[in-house]
Amino acid sequence: MTTTFIANFVGKASPSTIKKLAAVTHENGGKWLISKVNFIEDQVAAVIKVEMPSENAEFVKQAFKDQPNLLVEVIDSEAHKHSAETIFQIRLDANDRAGIVNEITHLLDDQGIDILDMDCQRVFIAGGGGVSSSLFTAQIALRLPREVQIDDIAKELESLSEDTRVIVQP
């Protein structure tokens, strides 16, 4: 029998800390289903979904909690399986502006679309003649309701502004 849990943690760590936690999980028959780990200098913020044999779960959960300098919360979870037919990856590019993430999330939420992952980047572009701007790019994983078509959603997102482009990725 297997169990699934999510480990959330923040604090001071290094990449070797993450490698150590991955090794403990693997050595006890587990695997990381989804992981989001972000470092800024020596600080980390992470969310990791783990699936493993039930008999080893408490040991691995404790290994996460025993890491020095990390605030850790572990929550039991369901082993959700997503249908590949309804999960889409898109890239959205636009000139950066205030409220763009809010516009995107509201449009998707109004359609009943689940945002599974959203990674946003802003790139500063220095132009000639003292003109400068920034480009906004988002990589988004979406789960659509059966009645919603990805091409329709791409067109709606592009209608947010003249410069917005959406690419549905294979």
C-alpha positions in Angstrom: 0.0 0.0 0.0 1.2 3.5 -0.8 0.7 6.9 0.7 1.0 10.4 -0.7 1.9 13.5 1.1 3.1 17.1 0.4 6.1 18.5 2.2 6.2 22.4 2.3 9.3 24.1 3.7 11.1 27.4 3.9 14.4 28.5 5.5 18.1 28.3 5.1 19.4 25.4 2.9 21.6 24.5 0.0 21.2 22.3 -3.0 22.9 19.5 -1.1 20.0 19.6 1.5 17.5 19.0 -1.4 19.7 16.1 -2.7 19.8 14.6 0.8 16.0 14.7 1.1 15.6 13.2 -2.4 18.0 10.4 -1.5 16.2 9.6 1.8 12.9 9.4 -0.2 14.4 7.2 -2.8 16.2 4.9 -0.3 12.8 4.3 1.3 11.0 3.3 -1.9 9.5 6.8 -2.6 9.4 9.2 -5.5 8.8 12.9 -5.9 5.7 13.2 -8.1 5.9 17.0 -8.3 8.6 19.4 -6.9 8.9 23.1 -6.9 12.1 24.3 -5.2 13.2 27.9 -5.4 16.4 29.4 -4.0 17.3 33.0 -3.4 20.8 33.2 -2.1 20.9 30.6 0.8 17.1 30.7 1.4 14.8 28.1 -0.1 11.0 27.7 -0.5 9.8 24.3 -1.7 6.7 22.2 -2.2 7.2 18.5 -2.9 4.5 15.9 -3.5 5.8 12.4 -2.4 4.4 9.0 -3.1 5.9 6.0 -1.2 5.2 2.8 0.6 3.0 3.5 3.7 5.3 1.6 6.0 8.2 4.1 5.3 6.2 7.3 5.2 6.6 8.4 8.8 10.4 7.9 8.6 10.7 10.1 5.5 8.3 12.7 6.9 10.5 13.0 10.0 13.6 13.3 7.8 12.1 16.4 6.2 11.1 17.8 9.7 14.5 17.1 11.2 16.4 19.4 8.7 18.0 22.2 10.7 17.1 25.8 9.8 13.9 24.7 7.9 10.3 25.4 8.8 8.5 22.2 7.5 4.9 21.3 7.2 3.8 17.9 6.0 0.2 17.3 4.8 -1.3 14.0 3.7 -2.6 14.1 0.2 -4.5 12.2 -2.5 -2.6 10.6 -5.4 -4.5 12.6 -8.0 -4.0 11.2 -11.5 -4.5 13.8 -14.3 -5.9 12.8 -17.7 -3.3 13.7 -20.3 -6.1 14.7 -22.7 -7.2 17.6 -20.5 -3.8 19.0 -19.3 -2.2 21.7 -21.5 1.0 23.6 -21.4 1.0 27.2 -22.7 3.5 30.0 -23.0 2.1 33.5 -22.8 4.3 36.5 -23.8 3.3 40.2 -23.5 4.7 43.6 -22.7 4.8 43.7 -18.9 2.2 45.9 -17.1 0.7 46.2 -13.7 -2.0 43.6 -13.0 -1.2 41.2 -15.8 -1.0 38.1 -13.5 -4.4 39.1 -12.0 -5.9 39.5 -15.5 -4.7 36.0 -16.5 -5.8 34.2 -13.4 -9.2 35.9 -13.4 -9.9 35.0 -17.0 -8.9 31.4 -16.4 -10.8 31.1 -13.1 -14.0 32.5 -14.8 -13.8 29.6 -17.3 -13.5 27.0 -14.5 -9.9 26.3 -15.5 -7.4 24.9 -12.9 -4.0 26.4 -13.0 -1.7 23.5 -12.1 1.6 25.5 -12.4 2.4 29.0 -13.4 6.0 30.2 -13.7 6.3 33.9 -14.5 9.4 35.8 -15.6 10.0 39.5 -16.3 12.9 40.6 -18.5 14.1 44.2 -18.7 14.8 45.4 -22.1 16.9 48.6 -22.6 16.2 50.3 -25.8 17.9 53.0 -27.8 17.1 56.6 -27.2 16.5 56.1 -23.5 13.4 54.0 -24.0 13.2 50.9 -21.9 10.5 48.3 -21.2 10.1 44.8 -19.8 8.7 41.6 -21.3 6.4 39.3 -19.3 6.5 35.6 -20.0 4.5 32.9 -18.3 4.7 29.1 -18.6 1.4 27.7 -17.5 0.0 24.2 -17.0 -3.8 24.1 -17.2 -6.5 21.5 -16.6 -9.5 22.3 -18.7 -13.1 21.3 -18.2 -14.3 18.8 -20.9 -16.4 21.4 -22.6 -13.6 24.0 -23.0 -11.3 24.1 -26.0 -7.6 25.1 -25.6 -7.7 27.2 -28.8 -10.6 29.2 -27.4 -8.7 29.9 -24.2 -5.6 30.9 -26.1 -7.7 33.4 -28.2 -9.3 34.8 -25.0 -5.9 35.3 -23.4 -4.6 37.0 -26.5 -7.5 39.4 -26.3 -6.2 40.8 -23.0 -3.9 43.2 -25.0 -2.7 43.7 -28.6 0.8 42.5 -27.7 -0.2 39.3 -25.9 0.8 36.1 -27.7 -0.1 32.5 -26.5 1.6 29.4 -27.8 0.0 26.0 -27.0 3.0 23.7 -26.4 2.9 20.0 -27.5 
